[in-house]
Amino acid sequence: MDLKAQMGQFLAPEFSLPQLAERLYQAETDPDRVVMRQWIYGEEETCRELSRAQVNKRIKVVAARLQQVADPGTRVAILAGNSPEYVFGFLGALYAGMVPIPLYDPNEPGHADHLEAVFGDCEPPIVVTNRVSAAAVRKYFSAQRERPRIISLDALPDSLAGSWTPVEGSAEDTAFLQYTSGSTRTPAGVELTNRAIITNVAQIFQALQLQMPARIVSWLPMHHDMGIILAVFVTILGLDFEMMTPRDFIQHPDRWIRRLTAGEQATYSAIPNFALELAARHAKDADFSHVAGIIIGSEPVTEAAVDSFLNAFSVDRSVLRPSYGLAEAALIVSTPQTDKRPVISHFNRAELAAGRAIIEDKSDATVAYASNGQCVPHQHLAIVDPETRAEVKDGVIGEIWVHGPNMATGYLNRPEETAVTFRNTLGERQQDGLPEDDYWMATGDLAAIVDGELYITGRLKDLIVIAGRNHYPQDIESTVQAASTQVRPDSVAAFSVEGKDSESLVLLVERADDAQPAGDAEASAVIRTAVTSHHGITPDDIVWKAPGEINRTSSGKIARRVAKKNYVGI
């Protein structure tokens, strides 16, 4: 049975993830086929290869060990960097009937507070890791009052696999907990069921019209929803999967380009926006003829980043797919599904401030937004007035509400927040056939639909309101970046703070990698003029930062509200 036939038979929401994984493995016709490659970069470039049978065995080894020390339903935290062991830990926990929690290598700086908050919230008694991260994990927990059991997965013998006992599970069981970044609040555990995850994967498969057999190349951190769901499902389906770490890519973007273009199968990857420009600046052109899709998510996609990538590489424009998703929807909500992609349109800035999305020819009076395409199949999406809860007409900016079988059940131990976010009833409607129950999720994201394309304009909580006018921070940030070469790409945070008589605009700006502080004053003057001219407001304060100093989320997005909090605290 070929993979497409298998997927038609098995990729259905009545299965749990381990049931699906095991059924697909048992249907495998070539278990000795290499399916997983870990690229390791040190003094030399090496590749660790694992066959379909070896991957399945290591998953069962982990599951068997977990069954020896805990009961089904136990929460299992994964603390490691990108590696095969991360995938084995995640799927091994599922095979044991337990709930994995993807986290990160304690060696990574800046995550201590988040880690403490997550462990305080869900109290996982077991931590799985690998040899590379084990020392850092043990050091971190040595100072904690409550110490979990720590298991180094690559130290477990293959012989354990034979003692694994299958566990009955339900599609409605919680598959795993995906914690939010906690940029504005204590991190919240998003509860995703087996049904939600499998449904969303089926939605993505259909929306992207994936060419099979597919090959996936990824450096996305596996503690992030896009990184872990991508890695896990590629493994479940037995597709060719090549992995490296985020650091491997950032240090040498050409590593990703070389792996992306090396295969002869239809190849896919997923990246945040900043990776487009980074690759364009530091990687060499290659043969992209087998690259079938690059999904761009996690942060707004910019025209400058798209143009730089297309100018640097011999790649067909349609390969780039700006997409919209969120952890509460498992992964992806919308992606381009027409032949014309990516669609980048220019909107009248003054009309945007008034809540209207009007496309015009590019000029100094417009701002560019990339379309995030159309809803994936079997997903409902409405643009809603957050005050009246009524669906607005096309071309009007409102809050995105989503509804579908891929949605999370809520936030762990947060019934009030769950009710406010997930249990909403849509009021007056523009579309026919929308659900009339109270299971609409209010995302907090602002957008408009124009000519059948979804354009994300920003976050409701990030909206800058000065003198009664709405300003979108990414619009201002784009103006700042374009104003001066002193500015590091995608490294600006714009927000408002309370002033003497009204709100004031503050800009945090990272200096370009090759720029000197001596150029800050001149660049500030240019930036102030550009922002005043384009937006009708003058920055009250421009603060220069060294590269990498502005706060970011775990997915690499600018954390404006954290940056604002730190600024106000100065």
C-alpha positions, 0 to 999 in steps of 0.5 A, a space after each residue: 500500500 502506498 503512502 497516499 492510500 495509507 493516509 486515506 485509510 489511517 489519517 482519520 480523527 478517530 485514531 489516537 496519535 500512537 495508534 496512527 503511528 503504529 498502524 502506519 509503521 506496521 504497513 511499512 514495506 521497507 522498514 530498513 529505509 533511512 527516514 531520519 537524518 540529524 546533521 551535526 556541525 562541529 569541526 566536521 559536518 557529520 550525519 546520523 542516519 536512522 531507519 524506519 525500524 530503528 526509529 520505531 524501536 527507539 520510540 518503544 524503548 522510551 515508552 517501555 522505560 516510562 511505563 516502568 516508572 509511571 502510570 498512564 496520564 503522567 506528564 512528561 517534560 522534554 528538555 533537550 535541543 533538536 535531535 532524534 531523541 526529542 522526537 523519541 521522547 515525545 512519541 515515546 510518551 504518547 506510546 506509554 499513554 502519557 502527556 508530553 510537554 515540549 520544552 527546551 535545552 536548559 543550555 539555551 539562555 533566557 528561558 529560566 523564568 519560563 521553565 520555572 513557570 511551566 513546571 509550577 503550572 503543570 508539575 511534570 514528575 518526569 523529565 526526558 533528555 539526551 546525553 548532550 543536555 543531561 548535565 545542564 538539566 541535572 544542574 538546573 534541577 539540583 537547586 529545585 525543592 521538587 526534583 523530577 525523575 530525569 531520564 537520558 534517552 540515548 542511554 536506554 538499551 534497545 532491549 527495552 523495546 520488547 517490554 513495551 505494552 500498547 495502551 488503549 487511547 481515545 481521540 478525545 484524550 489530551 495528546 500534549 501540552 503546548 505552552 504559550 510564550 508567556 510574553 504577557 502573562 504566566 505561560 498557559 498550557 494549551 490542551 490539544 487532543 489527538 483528534 485536533 492534531 490529526 485533523 489539522 494535519 489532514 487539513 494541511 495535507 489537503 490545503 498544501 496538496 502535498 506531493 508524495 513521497 515528500 522530504 522535509 528539512 527543518 531547523 525549527 526548535 522542537 519546543 515550538 508548536 510548528 517545530 514539534 508537530 512537523 517533526 512528529 508527523 513526518 516521523 509518524 508518516 515515515 517521510 524523509 526527515 532532515 533536522 538541524 538546530 536553530 543555531 546551526 542555521 543562524 550561524 551558517 544559513 547556507 547549511 539549510 539551503 544546501 540541505 533544502 536543495 540536495 534531494 530529488 524528492 518534493 521537498 518542504 520546509 517551514 521557517 519564520 520571516 527573518 530566515 528569508 533575509 538571513 538566508 538571502 544575505 549569507 547563503 549561496 544559490 542552488 538548484 531549487 527545482 525539487 523544493 515544492 513549498 516553504 511555509 512561512 509563519 510565526 511572525 508577519 511576512 514582509 515584502 522586503 524579506 520576500 523580495 530579498 529571498 527571490 532576488 538571491 535564489 533561483 526559486 519559483 515565487 509560488 514556493 513561498 507560502 505565508 501562513 497563519 496559525 496558532 497553538 490553540 488551533 494545533 498549527 495552521 489556520 490559513 495558507 495560500 491555496 491559489 496559483 498566485 502566491 505569495 500575494 503582497 498588497 499595499 494598503 492606504 495607511 490612513 484608511 487602515 488607521 480608520 479600520 478599513 483595508 483599501 488596496 492601492 498602488 504602492 506609494 509613500 502613503 501605503 504599507 505592504 502586507 502579505 496575504 496568509 491565503 485562505 482557510 484550510 478545509 473544514 476550518 471556519 474563520 470570521 472577522 469580528 467586531 470585538 465589541 459587538 461580536 458581529 461579523 464585519 464585511 470584507 475590507 473591514 479590520 476586525 478580530 479573527 475568530 476561528 472554529 473547527 475540529 482542530 481547536 484545542 479544548 482550552 488552557 490547563 487549569 484555567 477555566 475562566 481564561 478558557 471560557 473567555 477565549 474559547 467559548 464565544 458565540 458569533 453575533 450577526 453574520 455575513 457568511 452563510 453556514 457558520 456554526 451557531 454554537 459557543 465554540 468560537 475562539 477569539 484569537 486576539 489577532 486583527 485582520 481583514 479579508 480583501 478579494 478572498 485573501 486574509 491579511 493580518 494587520 497586527 495584535 489587538 493588544 499591540 495596537 498603538 492608539 495616539 490622538 484617537 488614531 490607530 497605528 499598527 506597530 509592524 507598520 511603524 517598524 517597517 518604516 524604521 527599518 527602511 529609513 536607515 541602514 543603521 537598523 538591523 533587519 527585523 529588529 525593531 519594537 514599536 509601542 506606546 507608553 503613557 505620557 504627560 497628556 497622552 500616549 507617546 511612541 517609543 522605538 527600540 532599535 537594534 543596531 545593524 551587525 556592522 554598524 557603529 554606535 557613532 552613527 546612532 544620532 544621525 540615524 535617529 534623526 532620519 528615523 524620526 523624520 520618516 515616522 513623522 512623515 509616514 504616520 503623522 506621529 513623532 517618536 518620543 524616544 528612540 533607544 538603540 540596542 546591540 544586536 540580539 538585545 530586544 526581547 523575543 518570543 521562543 519562536 523568534 518574534 519581537 516580544 513588544 509587550 515584554 520590551 515595553 514592560 522592561 522599558 517602563 521599568 527603567 
